[in-house]
Every structure is written in structure tokens, then in C-alpha cells.
């Protein structure tokens, strides 16, 4: 399981639970894996954030995914704050919105903006930033 990608402690716990291992065995296994450095939620979180930013996804969606993977809120917040220093969501949203709008030239402009807005929100970008970028693009045209 660890051969293909890093896993969170919670993911491994759930997999072992599904395979009907006893609670003692699961705890011992997780302890062994943590002691040997095979699982580390901080390293997993860093890796997950980097891979998801390449998609590109917004920080809100990434936080939600990490929460579902059982990562502690403190670890997620710490890693997200580190990423925010070098990550400009506004520029990324602007480029994505511009690209999507150019593909929807044949569609009614208001409908195209709604579609792009929905697309960017589904990808986890901040609604305020999305609205701001779309209004900037509207003013440019």
C-alpha cells in the first residue's frame, strides 16, 4: 500500500480495519510504521498539497481533502500557511478564468461567467477571489 504513494495514518488504519484486523494489531502496526518513518502525516500533508496544487486546485479544496484523510487540523493549517507564502491564488484564478472564458466565446457572456465561476468554485478557490477575477475580466472586455 505504501509502495504506490504516501498514505496518512488514518488511511492505513481504515484499510487494516476493513481487512478485519484486531485493534491491537492495527495499533502495533501503526506504531511500527511511525517509528520506522514509513508514515508521517506531516510529510504526507506536504506531498499531498504539492501534488494537488499542480492540478491546479484551490487551498479550500485541498484542506477539505486532507480533513477527509484524517489529518489533524493543526498540521494542515501549518502546511497551508507555509504554502501561502509562495502561492498566489489570485494570479492562478485569473489565468484559469481567462483560459476558460476564451473557450466559451460562443456562449452568452453571462452564462460563460456563471460556468467559469462554478468551475473555479468546484476546484476549491475562494469565492471572493473568483468574483474579483471575473469582474476584472469583464471590465477588460
N, C-alpha and C positions, 0 to 999 in steps of 0.2 A: 504494500500500500504506500509506503514511503518512497518507493523506488521511482514513481512517476512524478510526484510533486510533493512539496512540503504540506503537512497536514497540521491542523490545530489539535490541541489536546482533546477538545470536545468531539471533533470528528472521529478520532481514533476510539474514544470512549463509546460513542454511539455505534460504531461499526462492531466493536467487540460485544457490546450489549446485544446487538441484533443477531450476532452469531451464538448468543446464549451462553457466553462465558460467565462464570460466577464473579460476583462483585470483588472478592478478594483477589482473584487472578487479574482482573482488569486493573485494580489499583496497583498491584505489584508490577504489572507490565508497564503501566504509565510511569510509575516511579523509575523503573529501569531505563526506559526510553528517555526520560528527562535527565537522569544522571549521566547518561552516555552522550547527551546532546543531540539525540535524534529528533526530539520535538522541543520546540521553544516557541511559544506564542508570539513573542516579540519579533523574532526572526521571520516567522510565518506572516505576521502582520505587515512588516516592511515589504516582503516579497509580494504579497497579495496586492498591496497598494500600488507598487511599481507596475505590476502586470496589468492591473485594471486601468491605470492612467494611460496606458498605451492604447487602450481600446478606441477612443477615449471615453471615460466615464467621469461623472462628477463626484465630488467628495461625499455628498449626501448618500448617494447610492453605495459607494464603497463602504461607508460607515454601516449602512444597513446590512450589507452582505457579511461584514465582519461580525456584527452582532448575531446574525443567524449562525455563524460558525462557532459561536460560543466564546469569542474573545472578550476579555474584560474591557469595560468602558475606558478605564484609565490608560490601558495600553493603546487602545485605538486613538484616544484623544491625543496622547503624547506623539504617536507616529504621524497623525494627521497634521498636528501643529508643526512638526519638523518639515513635512512636505510643503505646507503652505508658504514657507519662506522662499521656495524656488519655483512655485507653481502659480501661474496667473490664469485663473479660471475665466476671467473676463476676455482675455485675448483668444483663448481656445473656443469659448462660446461664440464669439464674434466670427471667427473663421468658419466654424461649423454651420452657423446660421447663414452666413454668406454663401457657403457652398450649397447648402440645401435649398436656399431660395433661388439660386441660379438654375437648379434642376427643375424648379416648379414655375418657370416663366409662363407656361401656357395656362396655368391655373389662376383663378381670380386672386389678386394680391392679398385680400383679407383672408381668404381660405388658405393660401400658401403660408401666411404668417401664423395662422392657427395650427397648421400641420407642423411647422417648424418648432413652434412653441411646445406642442405636445411631445414631439420627438426629443427635444432637449430636456424636458422635464422627466421623461421616462429614463433618460440616461443619467439622471441624478444631479443635474445642475441647478443652482439656486434660481428660484423664480424671479427674484429681483434683478439678477444679472441677465437672465434671458430676456426679460421685458426691456431692460435698458438697451441691450444689444439690438433687439428687433426694432426699437424706436429709432436708434441711430441709423440702422439700415434703411428704415422708412424715410427718414429725413434726407438721406443721401440720394434716394431715387427720385 
